[in-house]
Amino acid sequence: MKKSFSLNLIFILSILTIFSACKDDNDETPKAEITISAESERVNLGESLTITYTVNSPVDIRTINVLIDNRAVETVNNFTSTKTHSGTYNFVAKTEYLDKNPVLQIEVIDVEDERSLKSINVQVRQSDAPVPIAEYDNIILETQGINAAKQFLNADLGRTFTLLQGKGIAPTIDFVAFYDAEKKWVMAAPDDQLIRDFFTDEQNGTQTWSVRNRTRIKETGLTNRDFFAISDGKEIRGEYSRGGTPTGTNSQENFALQVNNLQEGYVFVFQTVEEKEGLIYISKIEGEAAGRITISIKIIE
């Protein structure tokens, strides 16, 4: 009886020892220690903020990612040492972050696939100083039915160009005016599929351009009176931040590369690849495939 009791006791103690060993192993799972700091937690729109961080890991580091709102914006694969790193990230306060609190995170993944995170919130706000804008009125864009049509627009300068001219200055072209049987009057980014499918000339078609800009377009609820009342670029940035996807585009983003079925009096907001926001007001439409459209532009300088 005593022998049986002793054997049972030894068995139980053995099980407890194994369980305890497993628990200790889990407790010792390596995690990186991350510190993160910024010059300030507030930054004005258009300005930069330097984020400084350090990493100390008990095992070798495989990769470090900088995330903004869970989206990777930078990956680091070269470290100060195999287990440590000191780095910086230059956060730029873009319009998409305006009046929001984007979460910036440092993500560390070690060679054992353990993941560590450290976060900091940044507030992006408008500066009190006025933002200057450029204004252009009575700009005429032509459609493809007109010989040597000036369909291509540099919104920053308020100038129009032909297809041949546009090819030579492709990086500056923000919009193309076009008439489509289904979508009617269209203004689109050079990289929009409708534009790419039509302008296929062997020598000068957009497929031969050095770059096709992806101008982002959003819908607003502005009237012509609202448009002409705007005198500060902060208002334009606000409209872009609040703007929605234009109807009839099937875009899966909160912007599109075209706006279609244009009507006189319509106002839309855009952002160029240079991240300049602007507004376009449709003041007059004449004709269709061989027609003209007259616009006004307000764009941040």
N, C-alpha and C positions, 0 to 999 in steps of 0.2 A: 504494500500500500504506500509506504513512504517512498519507495523507489519510483512508483508511478507518479506520485505527486512531484517528485524532483524532476522527472523527465518533462512533465507538463510545464513546470515553472521555467526550465531551461528553454523550451520551445517558445513560450510566450516572450521571454526576454530577448530571444533571437529576433523575433518578428518586430518587437519594439525598436531594437537596434537598427534593423534594416530601414524601417519607416523613418526613424530619426535621421539616418544618413541621407536618405532621399530628400528629406525636408531641408537639411543643411545645404545640399547641392543647389536646390532651387533658390534658397536665400542668397547664395553667393553668385547668382547670375549677374554677369558684369553689366553695368550701365554707365554710359558716359556722363560726365559732369559738364554742364554747359552754362556759361555765363553770357549774357547779352545786354548791351546797353546802347543808348542813342544820345546824341547831343541834346535832343529835346524829343518830347512825345507829340509835339505839334509842329506842323510844317505848312507853309503857304503853298497854294497851287502853283505849279511850275518850278518850285524850288527843289533842292536836293537835301537829303538828310543822310549822314554817315552812320551806319549801324556797325558797331564793333562787337565781336564775339570771340570767346575762347572755348576750346574743347579739351578735356582731359579724360582719356578712356583707359580702363584697366587692360583692354586688349587692343590689338591693331585696328585702326579705322579703315573701313573699306571706302566709304564715300560720305560727303557732307552736301546736303541740299539746302538752299535757301528757298523758302516757300512764302507766297503771299496769298492769303485766303485759300490755302491748301493746293495752290498751283505752283509748280516748280519754276523758278525764274533764274536760278543759277545753280550749277553743280561744281563742286570742288573735289578734285582727285589727287592733288599734290598738297601734302601737309607739312607742317613745321617739323614733325617727326612722325614715326609710325603710330604713336599713341596720343599725340597732342597736335593742336593747331590753333593759331591765332589769325583771325581774318577780319575783313571789313566788307560791307555791302553798301553800295550807293543807291539809296531809295529815292526815286524821282516821283514827286507828287503829281500824278497825271489826273486828267479830268475824270476818269472812271472811278477815282477814289474820292472825289469831291463830296464833302459833308458826310463822309463815311469813316469808319474806324477799321481800316484794313489790318488784318492780323499777320504780322511777319514772324515766321518761325525758322529756327535752325534745326534741321533734322540730321541726326548722326546715325549711320548704319555701320556696325562693326563687322569683322570677318566671321562672326558667329551669327550674323543676321539679326542681332539685337538692335532695336530702334529706340532712339532717345530724342525727345523734342523739348525745345524751350521757345517761349513766345513773347512777343511784345506788341502792344497796340499802338498805332500811329493815327493821329487825327489830321486830316487834310482839310484846310479851310481856305476861304478866299482872303486875299490881302485887302486891306482897306483902300489901297491906292487904286485909282482907275486904270483900266487896261485899255490902251489905245487900239482903235480899229481903223481899217481902210474901207472906204466905201466906193462902189462903182455902180453907175446907173446906165440904163439903156444899152446893155450889151446884147448884141444880136448873134444868136447861134443858128446855123442852117442845118438842114437835113440832107440825107444822102441823094435825094433826087436832083439836087442843084449841082451843077458842074463845079468842081474844085470847092466843094462846100466847106465853110469854116465851122466844123462840128466840134472841134477839140478846144477845151477851155483850160487855161491856167488861172485858177481862182485867186491866187495870191496877187497876181498883177492885173486881173480883169481883162485878159487878152485872149483872142480866139485864133485858131490855126487850122490849116488844112491837114489831111492825113499825111502828106509828104512832109510838111513843115513839122508836124507833131512827132514824126519818127526821130528827127534830129534832136528834139528837146524832150524826149519821152519822160525823163525823170520829173519834169515840171508840169505834166499834163494831169489834171485832177478829174476832169469830166469829159464825157462825150454825149452830145445831143443826138437823138435817133428817133425815127418813127417806125413803129412796128404795127403790123396789121391787127394783132391781138392786143398788145399792151399800149397801143396808141403812142402818145408822146412820152418819151423816156429820157431821163438824164441818168447816166451810169458811170461807174468807175471804169477806167480802161481795162481792168482785169475781170470785169463782169462777163459771164458766159455769153450773154447776148451780143456783146461787142466783139468778143473773141471769135464767135461763130460767123459774124458778118464781114469783118474787115480782114479778109484772108488773101489780099493781093500778094502775089508771089514776091514782089520787091519791097513793098511798103506796108503790107498788112501788119496788124499788131503782133502777130507771131514772130515778126522780124525785129521788133523793138527791143532795145536793151533792157527795158523794164516796163511793166504794166502796173501802174499804181492801183492800190486797193483803198480808194477813198471810202470812208465809212459814212453812211447816210442814215439819218433818223427822222422820224416824223415829229412834228410839233403841232400844237393847237393854236399857233399864232395867226393873227389876221394881218392884212396889209398895214393897218394902223399900228399894230404892235411892232411890226418890222421897222417901220420908219421912226418909231419912237425910241428904238434902242440906240444908245450912244456909248455904252461901256462894254468892253469885251467880257466882263464878268457875267453880264446877262446872257451873252451867247454861250459861254461855258456852262452856265446853269441850264440853259435849254438843251444842250447836248447831253448833260448828265441825266436830265429827266426824260429825254426823248425815247421813243419806242420804235419798234421795227415797222417800216413802211408796209402798208397793206398790199397784198397781191404780189409779194416777193418770195414767199415760202422760205425765208431765211430762218435758220435755227439759232441765230445769234440775236442780240438785242440791237443789231444794226443790219443794214443790207448794203449791197454794192450797187443798187439801182433804186430809183423811184419812178413809178410808171403811172399811166393814165393822168398825166399832168393837166391841170386846169388853170385858167387865169385866176390870180388871187391866192394861189397856193404858196405856202412857205415851208421850207424844210431846212434842217440843220445838218451840218457835215463836219467831219474831221479829216484833214489831209494826212498823208503818210508822215509829214513833218510835224504832226500833232498840233496843227493850227485849226481852231474851230471857226466855223462861219455859218452864215445864213444866206439862202437864196430865195428871192421872191419872184414868182412868175407873173410878169405884168401884161404880156400879150402873146397870143398864139395865132399864127397865120398859116393856113394850109396844112398839108399832111406830109407825104413822102418828099414833096418838093416845097417844104415850108420853112418858116422861120419862127423862132421863139425869142422873146425879149425878156431879159432878166435884170435884176439888181442884186448886188452882192454886198454883204458886210462880213469882213473877216478880220480876225485878230492879227495885228501887225507882228 
